[in-house]
Each structure stands twice: as C-alpha cells, then as structure tokens.
C-alpha cells in the first residue's frame, strides 16, 4: 500500500471512532422529554433514563431514539437541568 492509502484509512478510522463517541439526546416511550448525556453506551442510556425518571416523577420507559441535539422546553441535560437548546455533537 502506498502512503496515501494508509493515510486515508487512518483518517476514516479516526472520523468514525470520534463520531461514535459523541454525546446523544434520548427520547423515551412514556415521557415527552429528551435527556442529553455524554456518550452512547448502555450505561449512558441508563443514566438518561434515571434523569428522565427524576424529572418526570415516574419511569419513562424505553428509549425511542437519539439525536445530536434537542431544542424546546422539554430538553434536559445529564444533571436534570432544563435547557431549551442542547447541541451534543462537537
């Protein structure tokens, strides 16, 4: 392989690895709020669910999806603080 090919492979590997480490905003089946946390692991989803339960006052159910941002009055950060505009992708 030549140096250009190796460089391109390393570049794409870095981009895909970095994007998988992005924070996410999760929605829930039984609540109309989104919670944004750092990361996209099962532990991060669990953390978002715990924040949702704290804010909502009851279990929020399963996550229904995720995105890189949340706008509007029903957005919360990992600490349970309401924020009308959260962008997680850096």
matplotlib code that plots the C-alpha trace (Angstrom):
import matplotlib.pyplot as plt

x = [0.0, 1.2, 1.3, -1.8, -4.0, -2.7, -3.3, -6.9, -7.6, -6.4, -8.4, -11.6, -11.0, -10.4, -13.6, -15.8, -14.3, -14.8, -18.4, -19.3, -18.0, -20.4, -23.0, -26.6, -30.1, -32.5, -36.3, -38.5, -41.6, -43.6, -42.5, -42.4, -38.9, -35.4, -32.3, -28.9, -25.9, -22.2, -21.8, -23.8, -23.2, -25.8, -24.6, -25.2, -28.7, -29.4, -28.1, -30.5, -33.4, -32.5, -32.6, -35.9, -37.4, -36.2, -37.6, -40.8, -41.6, -42.1, -40.4, -40.1, -40.0, -37.5, -35.6, -37.2, -34.2, -31.4, -30.2, -27.3, -29.4, -32.6, -34.5, -37.6, -38.9, -38.6, -34.8, -32.7, -29.0, -27.3, -27.8, -31.5, -31.3, -33.8, -32.2, -34.1, -31.2, -28.7, -26.2, -24.1, -22.2, -18.8]
y = [0.0, 3.5, 6.3, 8.0, 4.9, 4.3, 8.0, 7.8, 4.6, 6.2, 9.4, 7.5, 5.3, 8.4, 10.1, 7.0, 6.4, 10.0, 10.1, 7.0, 8.8, 11.7, 12.6, 11.8, 13.2, 10.4, 10.4, 8.0, 5.9, 7.0, 10.7, 13.7, 14.9, 14.3, 13.9, 14.6, 12.8, 12.3, 9.0, 6.3, 3.3, 1.2, 2.9, 6.3, 5.3, 4.1, 7.5, 9.3, 7.1, 7.9, 11.6, 11.2, 9.4, 12.1, 14.9, 13.1, 11.6, 8.1, 5.6, 6.9, 3.5, 2.5, 5.0, 5.6, 7.0, 9.5, 12.6, 15.1, 18.0, 19.0, 22.3, 23.3, 23.4, 19.6, 19.2, 18.2, 17.7, 14.9, 16.8, 17.1, 20.8, 22.1, 23.7, 24.9, 24.3, 21.5, 20.5, 17.5, 16.8, 18.5]
z = [0.0, -0.6, 2.0, 0.6, 1.0, 4.5, 5.4, 4.1, 6.0, 9.2, 8.5, 8.1, 11.1, 13.2, 11.9, 12.6, 16.0, 17.0, 15.8, 17.9, 21.0, 20.6, 23.2, 22.5, 23.4, 24.1, 23.8, 25.8, 25.1, 28.2, 28.5, 26.2, 27.2, 25.9, 28.1, 26.7, 28.1, 27.2, 25.2, 23.6, 25.7, 27.6, 30.8, 29.2, 28.2, 31.7, 33.1, 30.7, 31.9, 35.5, 34.8, 33.0, 35.9, 38.3, 36.2, 35.2, 38.6, 37.2, 34.9, 31.3, 29.6, 26.9, 24.8, 21.5, 19.7, 19.9, 18.2, 18.5, 19.7, 21.5, 21.2, 23.0, 26.6, 27.2, 27.0, 30.0, 30.5, 32.3, 35.6, 35.2, 34.4, 31.8, 28.8, 25.7, 23.3, 23.7, 21.0, 21.8, 18.6, 18.9]

ax = plt.figure().add_subplot(projection="3d")
ax.plot(x, y, z, "-o")
ax.set_aspect("equal")
plt.show()
